[in-house]
Amino acid sequence: MPALWIAHVTVTDAEAYGKYAELAGPAIAKHGGHFIARAGRYVQLEGKERPRNVVAKFPSVEDAVACYNSPEYQQALDHARGASERELIVVETNE
């Protein structure tokens, strides 16, 4: 079943985070993911507000987790560490 990769992010270093974004996109695509929402308009209803929200759809939970653990994504993530505060979750859809 398809899965959604949902990230809530506060960027603290735009330059370093830009490098993360540059590398993360191809890593996500390599694992069958595609963005369905990225830094668009949002309304915070509950919980901690993060100004950047990203949703990517993957063929499965396993594909999303494989992407996260891949060398390509981990290389990208090195640029996000220290440049952002973030939460990331992968959830299976009911489709």
TIRO-2110 file (N, C-alpha, C; in Angstrom, 1 decimal):
// TIRO-2110
0.8, -1.2, 0.0, N, 1, A
0.0, 0.0, 0.0, CA, 1, A
0.9, 1.3, 0.0, C, 1, A
0.4, 2.3, -0.6, N, 2, A
1.2, 3.6, -0.6, CA, 2, A
1.4, 4.1, 0.8, C, 2, A
2.4, 5.0, 0.9, N, 3, A
2.7, 5.6, 2.2, CA, 3, A
3.1, 7.0, 1.9, C, 3, A
2.8, 7.8, 3.0, N, 4, A
3.1, 9.3, 3.0, CA, 4, A
4.3, 9.5, 3.9, C, 4, A
5.2, 10.3, 3.5, N, 5, A
6.4, 10.8, 4.2, CA, 5, A
6.0, 12.2, 4.6, C, 5, A
5.8, 12.5, 5.9, N, 6, A
5.3, 13.8, 6.3, CA, 6, A
6.4, 14.4, 7.2, C, 6, A
6.9, 15.6, 6.8, N, 7, A
7.9, 16.3, 7.5, CA, 7, A
7.4, 17.7, 7.9, C, 7, A
7.7, 18.0, 9.2, N, 8, A
7.3, 19.3, 9.7, CA, 8, A
8.7, 20.0, 10.1, C, 8, A
9.0, 21.1, 9.6, N, 9, A
10.4, 21.6, 9.7, CA, 9, A
10.4, 23.1, 10.0, C, 9, A
11.3, 23.5, 10.9, N, 10, A
11.7, 24.9, 11.1, CA, 10, A
13.1, 25.0, 10.7, C, 10, A
13.4, 25.8, 9.7, N, 11, A
14.7, 26.0, 9.1, CA, 11, A
15.4, 27.0, 10.0, C, 11, A
16.6, 26.7, 10.5, N, 12, A
17.4, 27.6, 11.3, CA, 12, A
18.7, 28.1, 10.5, C, 12, A
19.0, 27.5, 9.4, N, 13, A
20.1, 27.9, 8.6, CA, 13, A
19.7, 27.6, 7.1, C, 13, A
19.2, 28.7, 6.5, N, 14, A
18.7, 28.5, 5.1, CA, 14, A
19.7, 28.1, 4.1, C, 14, A
20.9, 28.5, 4.2, N, 15, A
21.9, 28.1, 3.2, CA, 15, A
22.2, 26.6, 3.3, C, 15, A
22.4, 26.1, 4.5, N, 16, A
22.7, 24.6, 4.7, CA, 16, A
21.5, 23.8, 4.3, C, 16, A
20.3, 24.3, 4.7, N, 17, A
19.1, 23.6, 4.4, CA, 17, A
18.8, 23.5, 2.9, C, 17, A
19.2, 24.6, 2.2, N, 18, A
19.0, 24.6, 0.8, CA, 18, A
19.8, 23.5, 0.1, C, 18, A
21.0, 23.2, 0.6, N, 19, A
21.8, 22.1, 0.1, CA, 19, A
21.1, 20.7, 0.4, C, 19, A
20.5, 20.6, 1.6, N, 20, A
19.7, 19.4, 1.9, CA, 20, A
18.7, 19.2, 0.9, C, 20, A
17.9, 20.3, 0.6, N, 21, A
16.7, 20.2, -0.3, CA, 21, A
17.2, 19.8, -1.7, C, 21, A
18.3, 20.3, -2.1, N, 22, A
18.9, 20.0, -3.4, CA, 22, A
19.2, 18.6, -3.6, C, 22, A
19.8, 17.9, -2.5, N, 23, A
20.1, 16.5, -2.6, CA, 23, A
19.0, 15.6, -2.2, C, 23, A
18.1, 16.0, -1.4, N, 24, A
17.0, 15.1, -0.9, CA, 24, A
16.0, 14.8, -2.0, C, 24, A
15.7, 15.8, -2.9, N, 25, A
14.7, 15.5, -3.9, CA, 25, A
15.1, 14.4, -4.8, C, 25, A
16.3, 14.3, -5.4, N, 26, A
16.7, 13.2, -6.2, CA, 26, A
16.7, 11.9, -5.4, C, 26, A
17.1, 11.9, -4.1, N, 27, A
17.1, 10.7, -3.3, CA, 27, A
15.7, 10.1, -3.2, C, 27, A
14.8, 11.0, -2.9, N, 28, A
13.4, 10.6, -2.8, CA, 28, A
12.8, 10.1, -4.1, C, 28, A
13.1, 10.7, -5.2, N, 29, A
12.7, 10.2, -6.5, CA, 29, A
13.3, 8.9, -6.8, C, 29, A
14.5, 8.7, -6.5, N, 30, A
15.2, 7.4, -6.8, CA, 30, A
14.5, 6.2, -6.1, C, 30, A
13.8, 6.5, -5.0, N, 31, A
13.1, 5.4, -4.3, CA, 31, A
11.6, 5.4, -4.5, C, 31, A
11.2, 6.1, -5.6, N, 32, A
9.8, 6.0, -6.0, CA, 32, A
8.9, 7.0, -5.4, C, 32, A
9.5, 8.0, -4.7, N, 33, A
8.7, 9.0, -4.0, CA, 33, A
8.5, 10.2, -4.9, C, 33, A
7.4, 10.9, -4.7, N, 34, A
7.2, 12.2, -5.4, CA, 34, A
6.5, 13.1, -4.4, C, 34, A
6.8, 14.4, -4.5, N, 35, A
6.2, 15.4, -3.6, CA, 35, A
4.8, 15.7, -4.0, C, 35, A
3.9, 15.7, -3.0, N, 36, A
2.5, 16.2, -3.2, CA, 36, A
2.2, 17.5, -2.5, C, 36, A
3.1, 17.8, -1.6, N, 37, A
3.0, 19.2, -0.9, CA, 37, A
4.3, 19.5, -0.4, C, 37, A
4.7, 20.8, -0.7, N, 38, A
6.0, 21.2, -0.2, CA, 38, A
6.0, 22.7, 0.1, C, 38, A
6.1, 23.0, 1.4, N, 39, A
6.2, 24.4, 1.8, CA, 39, A
5.0, 25.3, 1.3, C, 39, A
3.9, 24.7, 1.1, N, 40, A
2.7, 25.5, 0.7, CA, 40, A
2.0, 26.1, 1.9, C, 40, A
0.9, 26.7, 1.5, N, 41, A
0.0, 27.4, 2.5, CA, 41, A
-0.5, 26.3, 3.5, C, 41, A
-0.6, 26.6, 4.8, N, 42, A
-1.1, 25.7, 5.7, CA, 42, A
-1.8, 26.4, 6.9, C, 42, A
-2.6, 25.7, 7.6, N, 43, A
-3.3, 26.2, 8.8, CA, 43, A
-2.9, 25.3, 10.0, C, 43, A
-2.3, 25.8, 11.0, N, 44, A
-1.9, 25.0, 12.2, CA, 44, A
-3.1, 24.9, 13.1, C, 44, A
-3.6, 23.7, 13.3, N, 45, A
-4.8, 23.6, 14.2, CA, 45, A
-4.4, 23.1, 15.6, C, 45, A
-3.4, 22.2, 15.7, N, 46, A
-2.9, 21.7, 17.0, CA, 46, A
-1.4, 21.5, 16.9, C, 46, A
-0.8, 21.3, 18.1, N, 47, A
0.6, 21.0, 18.2, CA, 47, A
1.5, 22.1, 17.9, C, 47, A
2.8, 21.7, 17.8, N, 48, A
3.9, 22.7, 17.6, CA, 48, A
3.9, 23.1, 16.1, C, 48, A
3.8, 24.4, 15.9, N, 49, A
3.8, 25.0, 14.5, CA, 49, A
5.2, 24.9, 13.9, C, 49, A
5.3, 24.4, 12.7, N, 50, A
6.5, 24.4, 11.9, CA, 50, A
6.2, 25.1, 10.6, C, 50, A
7.0, 26.1, 10.2, N, 51, A
6.6, 26.8, 9.0, CA, 51, A
6.8, 26.1, 7.7, C, 51, A
7.5, 25.0, 7.7, N, 52, A
7.7, 24.3, 6.4, CA, 52, A
7.2, 22.9, 6.6, C, 52, A
6.3, 22.5, 5.7, N, 53, A
5.6, 21.2, 5.8, CA, 53, A
5.7, 20.5, 4.5, C, 53, A
6.2, 19.3, 4.5, N, 54, A
6.4, 18.5, 3.2, CA, 54, A
5.7, 17.2, 3.3, C, 54, A
5.1, 16.8, 2.2, N, 55, A
4.5, 15.5, 2.1, CA, 55, A
4.9, 14.9, 0.8, C, 55, A
5.5, 13.7, 0.9, N, 56, A
5.9, 12.9, -0.3, CA, 56, A
5.2, 11.6, -0.3, C, 56, A
4.8, 11.1, -1.4, N, 57, A
4.1, 9.8, -1.5, CA, 57, A
5.1, 8.8, -2.1, C, 57, A
5.1, 7.6, -1.5, N, 58, A
6.0, 6.5, -1.9, CA, 58, A
5.1, 5.3, -2.2, C, 58, A
5.6, 4.3, -2.9, N, 59, A
4.8, 3.1, -3.2, CA, 59, A
4.5, 2.3, -2.0, C, 59, A
5.3, 2.4, -0.9, N, 60, A
5.1, 1.6, 0.3, CA, 60, A
5.9, 2.2, 1.5, C, 60, A
5.5, 1.8, 2.7, N, 61, A
6.3, 2.2, 3.9, CA, 61, A
7.7, 1.8, 3.7, C, 61, A
7.9, 0.6, 3.2, N, 62, A
9.3, 0.0, 3.1, CA, 62, A
10.1, 0.9, 2.1, C, 62, A
9.5, 1.3, 1.0, N, 63, A
10.2, 2.2, 0.1, CA, 63, A
10.6, 3.5, 0.8, C, 63, A
9.7, 4.1, 1.5, N, 64, A
10.0, 5.4, 2.2, CA, 64, A
11.1, 5.2, 3.3, C, 64, A
11.1, 4.1, 4.0, N, 65, A
12.1, 3.8, 5.0, CA, 65, A
13.5, 3.5, 4.3, C, 65, A
13.4, 2.8, 3.2, N, 66, A
14.6, 2.5, 2.5, CA, 66, A
15.3, 3.8, 2.0, C, 66, A
14.4, 4.7, 1.5, N, 67, A
14.9, 6.0, 1.1, CA, 67, A
15.6, 6.7, 2.3, C, 67, A
14.9, 6.8, 3.4, N, 68, A
15.5, 7.5, 4.6, CA, 68, A
16.9, 6.9, 4.9, C, 68, A
17.0, 5.6, 4.9, N, 69, A
18.2, 4.9, 5.2, CA, 69, A
19.3, 4.9, 4.1, C, 69, A
18.9, 5.3, 2.9, N, 70, A
19.9, 5.2, 1.8, CA, 70, A
21.1, 6.2, 2.0, C, 70, A
22.2, 5.8, 1.4, N, 71, A
23.4, 6.7, 1.5, CA, 71, A
23.1, 8.1, 0.9, C, 71, A
22.3, 8.1, -0.2, N, 72, A
22.0, 9.4, -0.8, CA, 72, A
21.2, 10.3, 0.1, C, 72, A
20.2, 9.8, 0.7, N, 73, A
19.4, 10.6, 1.6, CA, 73, A
20.2, 11.0, 2.9, C, 73, A
20.9, 10.0, 3.4, N, 74, A
21.7, 10.4, 4.6, CA, 74, A
22.8, 11.5, 4.3, C, 74, A
23.3, 11.5, 3.1, N, 75, A
24.2, 12.6, 2.7, CA, 75, A
23.5, 13.9, 2.7, C, 75, A
22.2, 13.9, 2.2, N, 76, A
21.4, 15.1, 2.2, CA, 76, A
21.1, 15.5, 3.6, C, 76, A
20.8, 14.5, 4.4, N, 77, A
20.4, 14.8, 5.8, CA, 77, A
21.5, 15.4, 6.6, C, 77, A
22.7, 15.1, 6.3, N, 78, A
23.9, 15.7, 7.0, CA, 78, A
23.8, 17.3, 6.9, C, 78, A
23.2, 17.8, 5.8, N, 79, A
23.1, 19.3, 5.7, CA, 79, A
21.9, 19.8, 6.5, C, 79, A
20.9, 19.0, 6.8, N, 80, A
19.7, 19.4, 7.6, CA, 80, A
20.0, 19.4, 9.1, C, 80, A
20.9, 18.5, 9.5, N, 81, A
21.2, 18.4, 10.9, CA, 81, A
21.9, 19.7, 11.3, C, 81, A
21.5, 20.4, 12.3, N, 82, A
22.1, 21.6, 12.7, CA, 82, A
21.5, 22.8, 12.0, C, 82, A
20.8, 22.6, 10.9, N, 83, A
20.2, 23.6, 10.1, CA, 83, A
18.7, 23.7, 10.2, C, 83, A
18.2, 22.8, 11.0, N, 84, A
16.7, 22.7, 11.1, CA, 84, A
16.3, 21.9, 12.4, C, 84, A
15.1, 22.2, 12.8, N, 85, A
14.4, 21.4, 13.8, CA, 85, A
13.3, 20.7, 13.0, C, 85, A
13.1, 19.4, 13.1, N, 86, A
12.2, 18.7, 12.3, CA, 86, A
11.6, 17.4, 12.9, C, 86, A
10.4, 17.1, 12.5, N, 87, A
9.8, 15.8, 12.8, CA, 87, A
9.5, 15.1, 11.5, C, 87, A
9.7, 13.8, 11.4, N, 88, A
9.4, 13.1, 10.2, CA, 88, A
8.7, 11.8, 10.5, C, 88, A
7.6, 11.5, 9.8, N, 89, A
6.9, 10.3, 10.0, CA, 89, A
6.5, 9.7, 8.7, C, 89, A
6.4, 8.4, 8.6, N, 90, A
5.9, 7.7, 7.5, CA, 90, A
4.7, 7.0, 7.9, C, 90, A
3.6, 7.2, 7.1, N, 91, A
2.3, 6.5, 7.4, CA, 91, A
1.7, 5.9, 6.2, C, 91, A
1.3, 4.7, 6.4, N, 92, A
0.6, 3.9, 5.3, CA, 92, A
-0.7, 4.6, 5.0, C, 92, A
-1.1, 4.7, 3.7, N, 93, A
-2.4, 5.2, 3.3, CA, 93, A
-3.4, 4.1, 3.2, C, 93, A
-4.7, 4.5, 3.1, N, 94, A
-5.8, 3.5, 3.0, CA, 94, A
-6.2, 3.3, 1.5, C, 94, A
-5.3, 3.7, 0.6, N, 95, A
-5.7, 3.6, -0.8, CA, 95, A
-5.5, 2.2, -1.3, C, 95, A
END
